[in-house]
Amino acid sequence: MLTGLRRNGFLDNLVLVSTLFLIALPVFVVGFVLQWLFGVQWQIVKPTVSSEMPLSELIIPGFVLGSASMAYIARVARTSIAENRRADYVRTAIAKGLPMRRVVGVHLL
């Protein structure tokens, strides 16, 4: 949402680059890199999943499997929000005096 509302900012460019990176990389490469970083280098989680499979060991594999879908959804949502900001009804609402946060319906911090 934030990247669609505030285009060409730092957060927008960061999200665009990171989603493009996640889409371009195969899932097994993302899995290996995260397993190596979080399991071997930083020792936050075990590098392998045990037979008991507690929830803490399944967070990294779940993120890896969902990373490509999250990247696609983030790109589509950003484009949709940015496109709707230029719509006629948004310009009309702003011209009639409504503040942008009321038009969008999101209260940004």
Helices and strands as residue ranges (DSSP letters): H 2-5, H 10-24, H 27-34, I 35-41, H 55-85, H 88-95, H 100-104
